[in-house]
Amino acid sequence: MEIGDVFGPYHFQVSREQLVRYAGASDDYNPIHYDDAAAKGFGLPGVIVHGMLNMGLIARYMLEEAFDGQARLEHYAVRFRQMVQPGCPLTVTGRVRDIADDVVYVDVQLAADGEKPAVTGKMRLRAGVRKGN
């Protein structure tokens, strides 16, 4: 692995079912995540995906796909830049910013509909860690 290496693109969509499951797991029952009328009442275009679900999906793709489960996430920070609606085509990518010993610094993003990034962030991962360690 070298500085500048790119991971992805990983393509997926968030379903309404995932929103319901995430709401239950996170105890976040804000109606903007399941009720179109309520979301529109708040000036939104319709139901939107939980920001933290987007954040979790980025981490999942980076850890499971890009690093094949062989890294431990030590630090992760994101910035939410735009809303994501369920069913929207999403793309996760990552780029190695720096490497120091067995620590890898990765810039990540989630783009919606091929537009500007909806979420951008930075991860610090300890590489070479086996699953279960």
C-alpha positions as YAML, in Angstrom:
chain: A
units: angstrom
residues:
- id: 1
  name: MET
  ca: [0.00, 0.00, 0.00]
- id: 2
  name: GLU
  ca: [1.25, 3.47, -0.92]
- id: 3
  name: ILE
  ca: [0.28, 7.10, -0.42]
- id: 4
  name: GLY
  ca: [-2.25, 8.01, -3.11]
- id: 5
  name: ASP
  ca: [-3.74, 4.53, -3.44]
- id: 6
  name: VAL
  ca: [-7.48, 4.70, -4.09]
- id: 7
  name: PHE
  ca: [-10.14, 2.34, -2.71]
- id: 8
  name: GLY
  ca: [-13.48, 1.81, -4.41]
- id: 9
  name: PRO
  ca: [-15.68, 2.89, -5.87]
- id: 10
  name: TYR
  ca: [-18.18, 0.87, -3.85]
- id: 11
  name: HIS
  ca: [-21.76, 1.30, -5.07]
- id: 12
  name: PHE
  ca: [-24.95, 0.72, -3.07]
- id: 13
  name: GLN
  ca: [-28.30, 2.20, -2.07]
- id: 14
  name: VAL
  ca: [-30.00, 2.59, 1.29]
- id: 15
  name: SER
  ca: [-33.49, 1.10, 1.40]
- id: 16
  name: ARG
  ca: [-36.45, 2.22, 3.48]
- id: 17
  name: GLU
  ca: [-36.16, -1.10, 5.33]
- id: 18
  name: GLN
  ca: [-32.60, -0.19, 6.34]
- id: 19
  name: LEU
  ca: [-33.89, 3.14, 7.69]
- id: 20
  name: VAL
  ca: [-36.44, 1.31, 9.84]
- id: 21
  name: ARG
  ca: [-33.83, -1.12, 11.13]
- id: 22
  name: TYR
  ca: [-31.36, 1.67, 11.83]
- id: 23
  name: ALA
  ca: [-34.03, 3.71, 13.65]
- id: 24
  name: GLY
  ca: [-34.65, 0.75, 15.94]
- id: 25
  name: ALA
  ca: [-30.97, 0.09, 16.55]
- id: 26
  name: SER
  ca: [-30.12, 3.75, 17.20]
- id: 27
  name: ASP
  ca: [-33.37, 4.72, 18.95]
- id: 28
  name: ASP
  ca: [-33.68, 7.61, 16.45]
- id: 29
  name: TYR
  ca: [-37.34, 7.79, 15.49]
- id: 30
  name: ASN
  ca: [-37.32, 11.29, 14.03]
- id: 31
  name: PRO
  ca: [-40.13, 11.26, 11.44]
- id: 32
  name: ILE
  ca: [-37.91, 12.85, 8.78]
- id: 33
  name: HIS
  ca: [-36.39, 9.37, 8.43]
- id: 34
  name: TYR
  ca: [-39.65, 7.50, 7.74]
- id: 35
  name: ASP
  ca: [-42.55, 9.88, 7.01]
- id: 36
  name: ASP
  ca: [-42.51, 11.78, 3.71]
- id: 37
  name: ALA
  ca: [-45.22, 14.23, 4.81]
- id: 38
  name: ALA
  ca: [-43.36, 15.06, 8.02]
- id: 39
  name: ALA
  ca: [-40.06, 15.45, 6.16]
- id: 40
  name: LYS
  ca: [-41.68, 17.77, 3.62]
- id: 41
  name: GLY
  ca: [-43.23, 19.70, 6.49]
- id: 42
  name: PHE
  ca: [-39.67, 20.47, 7.62]
- id: 43
  name: GLY
  ca: [-38.79, 21.71, 4.11]
- id: 44
  name: LEU
  ca: [-37.02, 18.53, 3.01]
- id: 45
  name: PRO
  ca: [-37.62, 16.87, -0.36]
- id: 46
  name: GLY
  ca: [-38.85, 13.73, 1.42]
- id: 47
  name: VAL
  ca: [-37.47, 11.12, 3.80]
- id: 48
  name: ILE
  ca: [-33.71, 11.36, 4.36]
- id: 49
  name: VAL
  ca: [-31.16, 8.78, 5.49]
- id: 50
  name: HIS
  ca: [-29.76, 9.12, 9.02]
- id: 51
  name: GLY
  ca: [-26.38, 10.85, 8.84]
- id: 52
  name: MET
  ca: [-24.86, 8.35, 11.23]
- id: 53
  name: LEU
  ca: [-26.06, 5.47, 9.04]
- id: 54
  name: ASN
  ca: [-24.17, 7.04, 6.13]
- id: 55
  name: MET
  ca: [-21.12, 7.34, 8.36]
- id: 56
  name: GLY
  ca: [-21.39, 3.70, 9.40]
- id: 57
  name: LEU
  ca: [-21.74, 2.49, 5.83]
- id: 58
  name: ILE
  ca: [-18.56, 4.31, 4.81]
- id: 59
  name: ALA
  ca: [-16.71, 2.60, 7.66]
- id: 60
  name: ARG
  ca: [-18.16, -0.77, 6.69]
- id: 61
  name: TYR
  ca: [-17.00, -0.51, 3.09]
- id: 62
  name: MET
  ca: [-13.56, 0.74, 4.04]
- id: 63
  name: LEU
  ca: [-12.96, -1.88, 6.73]
- id: 64
  name: GLU
  ca: [-14.57, -4.89, 5.06]
- id: 65
  name: GLU
  ca: [-13.88, -4.21, 1.39]
- id: 66
  name: ALA
  ca: [-10.87, -1.91, 1.12]
- id: 67
  name: PHE
  ca: [-8.95, -3.46, 4.01]
- id: 68
  name: ASP
  ca: [-10.51, -6.93, 3.78]
- id: 69
  name: GLY
  ca: [-11.16, -6.95, 7.53]
- id: 70
  name: GLN
  ca: [-7.41, -6.64, 8.18]
- id: 71
  name: ALA
  ca: [-7.40, -3.23, 9.90]
- id: 72
  name: ARG
  ca: [-8.64, -1.70, 13.12]
- id: 73
  name: LEU
  ca: [-10.34, 1.69, 13.04]
- id: 74
  name: GLU
  ca: [-8.64, 3.98, 15.58]
- id: 75
  name: HIS
  ca: [-10.11, 7.37, 14.68]
- id: 76
  name: TYR
  ca: [-12.89, 8.50, 12.38]
- id: 77
  name: ALA
  ca: [-14.36, 11.96, 11.80]
- id: 78
  name: VAL
  ca: [-16.76, 13.12, 9.12]
- id: 79
  name: ARG
  ca: [-18.54, 16.19, 7.86]
- id: 80
  name: PHE
  ca: [-22.11, 15.91, 6.59]
- id: 81
  name: ARG
  ca: [-22.35, 18.06, 3.45]
- id: 82
  name: GLN
  ca: [-25.74, 17.21, 1.95]
- id: 83
  name: MET
  ca: [-28.75, 15.03, 2.62]
- id: 84
  name: VAL
  ca: [-29.18, 11.56, 1.15]
- id: 85
  name: GLN
  ca: [-32.53, 10.06, 0.24]
- id: 86
  name: PRO
  ca: [-33.30, 6.33, 0.32]
- id: 87
  name: GLY
  ca: [-32.95, 4.63, -3.06]
- id: 88
  name: CYS
  ca: [-30.39, 7.18, -4.25]
- id: 89
  name: PRO
  ca: [-27.31, 5.61, -5.90]
- id: 90
  name: LEU
  ca: [-24.38, 6.05, -3.48]
- id: 91
  name: THR
  ca: [-20.65, 5.67, -4.01]
- id: 92
  name: VAL
  ca: [-17.95, 5.32, -1.35]
- id: 93
  name: THR
  ca: [-14.31, 5.99, -2.19]
- id: 94
  name: GLY
  ca: [-11.16, 6.36, -0.15]
- id: 95
  name: ARG
  ca: [-7.63, 7.61, -0.77]
- id: 96
  name: VAL
  ca: [-4.51, 6.93, 1.30]
- id: 97
  name: ARG
  ca: [-3.27, 10.31, 2.56]
- id: 98
  name: ASP
  ca: [-0.33, 9.09, 4.65]
- id: 99
  name: ILE
  ca: [1.27, 5.97, 6.10]
- id: 100
  name: ALA
  ca: [3.38, 5.86, 9.26]
- id: 101
  name: ASP
  ca: [4.60, 2.46, 10.44]
- id: 102
  name: ASP
  ca: [1.45, 0.31, 10.41]
- id: 103
  name: VAL
  ca: [-0.96, 3.28, 10.66]
- id: 104
  name: VAL
  ca: [-2.81, 4.30, 7.51]
- id: 105
  name: TYR
  ca: [-4.52, 7.69, 7.14]
- id: 106
  name: VAL
  ca: [-7.37, 7.63, 4.63]
- id: 107
  name: ASP
  ca: [-9.58, 10.40, 3.25]
- id: 108
  name: VAL
  ca: [-13.07, 9.03, 2.54]
- id: 109
  name: GLN
  ca: [-16.22, 10.27, 0.88]
- id: 110
  name: LEU
  ca: [-19.74, 9.21, 0.08]
- id: 111
  name: ALA
  ca: [-21.24, 10.75, -3.06]
- id: 112
  name: ALA
  ca: [-24.95, 10.69, -3.90]
- id: 113
  name: ASP
  ca: [-26.11, 10.42, -7.52]
- id: 114
  name: GLY
  ca: [-22.56, 11.06, -8.72]
- id: 115
  name: GLU
  ca: [-22.87, 14.62, -7.41]
- id: 116
  name: LYS
  ca: [-20.81, 16.47, -4.87]
- id: 117
  name: PRO
  ca: [-19.88, 14.47, -1.78]
- id: 118
  name: ALA
  ca: [-22.67, 14.04, 0.76]
- id: 119
  name: VAL
  ca: [-20.19, 12.98, 3.45]
- id: 120
  name: THR
  ca: [-16.44, 13.52, 3.66]
- id: 121
  name: GLY
  ca: [-14.10, 12.32, 6.35]
- id: 122
  name: LYS
  ca: [-10.80, 11.09, 7.63]
- id: 123
  name: MET
  ca: [-9.91, 7.72, 9.09]
- id: 124
  name: ARG
  ca: [-6.91, 6.45, 10.97]
- id: 125
  name: LEU
  ca: [-6.55, 2.69, 10.69]
- id: 126
  name: ARG
  ca: [-4.04, 0.28, 12.11]
- id: 127
  name: ALA
  ca: [-3.28, -2.10, 9.28]
- id: 128
  name: GLY
  ca: [-2.43, -5.76, 9.50]
- id: 129
  name: VAL
  ca: [-4.86, -6.59, 12.30]
- id: 130
  name: ARG
  ca: [-6.70, -9.87, 11.89]
- id: 131
  name: LYS
  ca: [-10.43, -10.18, 12.46]
- id: 132
  name: GLY
  ca: [-11.18, -10.92, 16.09]
- id: 133
  name: ASN
  ca: [-8.08, -9.10, 17.43]
...
